[in-house]
Amino acid sequence: MSVDPLSGYRGKLLELLNSTNLQIGDVVRINVNNVIYEGVLMPRVESADDWHIVIKQKSGYNIGIAYTDNFSIEKIGEAIKPEFRASPLPKGNSMLPRVNIVSTGGTIASRVDYVTGGVFAAMSSKDLLSIVPELVEIANIDASILYNVFSENINSDHWSGIANEVINKINEGADGIVITHGTDTMGYSTAALSFAIQNLPIPIIFVGSQRSSDRPSADSATNLVAAVKAAAYAPFSGVFLCMHEGTSDDKIIFHPGTKVRKCHTSTRYAFQTINDSPIARYINSELEIINKNFRKRSNSEPILKNKFEKKVALVKFYPGFNPLIIDNLIDAGFKGIILEGTGLGHVSEKCYDSLKTAQKNDVLIGMTSQCLWGRVNMNVYSMGRELTSRGVIPLEDMLPETAYVKMMWCLGQTNDIHEARNLLSTNIAGEFNYRSIYQRLI
């Protein structure tokens, strides 16, 4: 990997560094107004200002020093520039179940470049097995890179591509498939795959990492081991999401793909199953089944339905919500809107006219709740009944994110508004339950 010798530096500061033949990683001494600083010259973010220099001191902390007229810098040594060197590859066992690991990006599929501080994809078979060699004791591993994108850049085109890749791997004889993915939008992708591939014969396990591989608390290896174990040996089929259950490494939990949400920005147990039960737990190197209501592994022929309509919106209602937002979506040609309403599924009466216009224009409208647990019930209050009379479809205990993905999928399958309504109200992949279990966040 080539590195810009002075990455991120610009202007007069770049001219000064070039004149002294400095490169990222050199040990420098800086004199500013007779105050001396020493450390390793570090790269800068491309969008940062052009009058600060960044060095890493012996303490391990980075500091920024402003460039002034009374500024001098000299090279006093070269730092050891660490680089990633793969360990010798362990020998695989072709007699074990075959598991394909497909990388789409995210923290789990990256390794750190200690010169630049950046991360880049490392999910080739060689890199993967050198980082987590114990995988060869679990399964016959084949790893490939499908995408290398931040999870916020994932869209329905990627969902369709992942679904195609899964079908290809199944046709090649995979016993299970692991998909590495950034955590921020992984719940959307698990829902999308749950609808895009039906009648799955094997488990498809999405897995991510909350902590980068250079941190002592990194969770990538433990999550990946558990995901491969389930992909190879779990008795269930379908789409699931695998992450830590708690703060320690002793338990990894498997969430159903249409009932999971990221509920914390940074903890390793960020994901929770909402309005349902996790399917299984990985503990003491074994899989423990939690919810026996699952589709079993089989020799079934998977059905690919990976078309998604892009003109669908997820809209959160809030006090003072302006119905012009709905009007603008209708005018822009949007074919569907998921409302994230209050409580049992309500929005302001100021939205009634806009929703009636949507109904007249065959715009599909679905109602979910902003509450994490529970379900919408639009028969309790008169406002709910007013909304259903204007074509708003109550979506039981479906997550707003899952409902958004499902509406994209429904409208990708048909142009008939009545057929799309029926699909949206039909339980396709366990996305809603007719009765909600009592559940509280632990």
Buried (B, 14 or more C-beta within 10 A) or exposed (E): EEBEBBBBBBEEBEEBBEEEEBBBBBBBBBEBEEEEBEBBBBBBEEEBEEBBBBBBEEEEEEBEBEBEEEBEBEBEEEBEBEEBEBEEBBEBEEEBBBBBBBBBBBBBBBBBBBBBBBBEBBBBBEBBBBBBBEBBEBBBBBBBBBBBBEBEEBBBEBBBBBBBBBBEBBEEEBBBBBBBBBBBBBBBBBBBBBBBBBEBBBBBBBBBBBBBBEEEEBBBBBBBBBBBBBBBBBBBBBBBBBBBBEEEBEBBBBBBBBBBBBBEEEBBBBBBBBBBBBBBBBBEEEBEEBBEEBBEBEEBEBEBBBBBBEBBBBBBBEEEBEBEBBBEBBEEEBBBBBBBBBBBBBBBEEBBEBBEBBBEEBBBBBBBBBBEBBBBBBEEBEBBEBBBEBBBBBBBBBBBBBBBBBBBBBBBBBEEBEEBBEBBBEEBBBBBBEEBEEBEEE
